[in-house]
């Protein structure tokens, strides 16, 4: 039973992706090659706006706690800003402000705080005290941008996220990590190169990469504390 919901999530994403891709192409919502973008043809950056709304829908069913709801709100914010950037190339300052706001939401009202770093230096537990929220927000923003910068090759960012979530699930992150893994797997069918697909036909987009970075930060902080 523990794998039934992830299987449903995988199938929903895998079925929705081609339909949303056709809509994106018809609406000219595509990422065209040029400059540093070396792909050969226009590709819709709609992976994130399929993967993470599906993830959020099933997560709300599975976990509607107050802490989780703040996380869902922060992720929705990044999805909106990321989708606008994928479509209209908004200012980097707006994106950065949205990342800080998302980190603030999950840390302050959401309670996803770093209380201590354990016996990091070998001299006993290292407690952060009042600096914990600042550390947690900074780490979250850095991880969001790290995943965003990593999203440059077919299957790289989502594949990395899938592997990290796999290990987090083994360490006790639970069904939530499995649900996101399943959603990413449904996307990777169309984004990762394999014997049946020579190149990606959809991209994760800024919406997806920023939401993935936020999700990994949320899982890592909550599991470590």
N, C-alpha and C positions, 0 to 999 in steps of 0.2 A: 504493500500500500504506500510505503514511503516514496516509491518511485513513480506512482501513478500520476500525481500532480505535475512533476517535472516533465513526464512524457506528454501530458496534455499541453503544457506550455510550449514544448518543442514543436509539436504538431501545429499549434495555432500560429506561431511565428513563421514556420516553414510554409504554411499555406497562405498567410497574409502577404509575405514578402513579394511574390511575383505580381499580385494584384496591385499593391501599393507602388511597385516599380513601374508598372504600366501607366498608372495615374501620373507619377512623377515625370515620366518621359513626355506624356501628352501635355502636361502643364509646364514643360521646359524647366523643371526643377532638377538640374543636372550639374555635375562638376566637370567642366571642360578642361582638356589638357592645355598646357601653356606655362611658361616660366619654370618653376620647380616641379610642376605637376607633369609627370612623365607617362601617364597612362595614354593609351592610343585613341580612345574615343570617349565621348561624354558618358558619364556614369552617374546615376542618381545617388545622392548621399542620404538615403532614407533609412539606413539600417537602424540608427538610434531611435527614430520616431516610430519604428515598429517594435523593436526589442523592448524598450523601456516602458512604454504604455502598457504592453502586455504584462511585463514583469510587475508593474505597479498594480494593475487590476487584480492579478492573482495574489499578490502580497497583501493587499487590503483585505481580501477574503481570509487569508491565512493569519494575519497579524494586524489588528487594529488598535494596538496599544498606543498610548500618547507619545512615547518615544519614537515609535515607528512612523506615526502620522507626521511628525516634524520632518523626518527623513524623506517621506514621500513628497512633502511640500517643497523641500530644497531640491529634490531631483526634478520635480515638475518645472521649477524656475529655470534650472539649467537646460532642460529640454526646450523650453520656449526660446530662451536666448540663443542657444546653439542652433535651433532651426532657423531663426531669423538671420543668424550669421551665415549659415549654409546658403540661404537664399539671397541675402542682400549685402553680405560682407560688412557687418556693423563694426563700430570702433572697438579696438582692443581694450580701451579703457572701460567701455560698457561691459565687455565680457569679463574683465578682471573684477569689476565691481560686483557683477552677478556671482562670481566664484566666491568672493569674500562674503557676500550675503548668504549664499548657500552654506558655507562653512559656519557662519554665525548661527544660522537656524538650527543645524544639527547639534552644535556644541552648547549653546546657551539655553534656549528653551527645550531643545531636544535631549540635553543631558549626555551627549556623546563626548565625554571628557576624558583626558589623560590625567589620571591621578598620580601615577608614579611610573618609573621606567625599570623597576625591579633592581636587581643587584648588577647594574650595568657596568660599573667600574670596579667591582670586586671588594667594595668597602661597606657593603650592606645596602638595603633598599634606598633608592633615590626617589624621594617624593618631590613633586613639583609645586605643590601648594597653590598660591594664587596664579602662578605662571602656567598651570595646567591648561586652562582654556585657551590661552594665547598659543601654547605649543600645539594643541589639538587643531586650532583653526589654521595655523601656519602649515602644519603637516598636510592638512586636507587640501588647502589651496595648491601646495606644491605637487601633491599626487594628482590632482585634477589636471594641472598643466603638464605633468610628466606623461600621463596617458595620452593627452592631446597631442603632444610632440611625438609620441611613439607611433601614432596612427599615420604611417607613411607607406606601408607595404601591405599587400593583400594578406589578410588574416592575422597580421602581427598584433595589433592592439587587442582585438577580441580573443585571439588565441592565447595571448599572455594572460588576459583576464580570466579566461576559462581555466587555465592551469593554476593560477593563484587561488581561485575559488575552490578548485578541487582540493587543494591542500588545506584551505580554511575549513572546508566541510569535514575533512578527516580530523581536524583539530577541535571540532565541536561547533562550527558556525550553524549547523542544522539545516532544516528544510529551506530556509531563505536562500542560502548559498546555492543549493541544488536547483531552485527555481530560476535564479539568474544564470547559472550554468546552462540550463536547458534552453533558455531564451537565446543565449549567445550561440549555442550549438545550432539552433535553427537559422540564425543569421550566417554562421560560418559555412553552411551548405552553399550559400550564394557568394560568399566573399573570399573563401580560401581556395587556392588552386588545388585541384585533385584530378584524378584520371578522367573524370567526366566533365571537368570545367577548366579551361586553360587560363582564364583570368577572371577577376571579380566582376560581377555584373551589378553589384551594389556596394556602396561605401558606408562606413559607420557614420561619417560626418561629425562635425563639431558637437552636435547635440548628443550623439552616442558616446563619443570619447570623453566628454566632460561628465556625462551621467555615469559612465563606467568608473571614472576616477573617483567620483563622489561615493559610489557604491562600495568600491574597494576600501576607501578610507573608513566608511561607516562600519563595515564588517571587521576590519583589522582593529580599530580602536575598541569596539565593543567586546571583541573576543579577547583582546590582550588585557583588558581591565576587569 
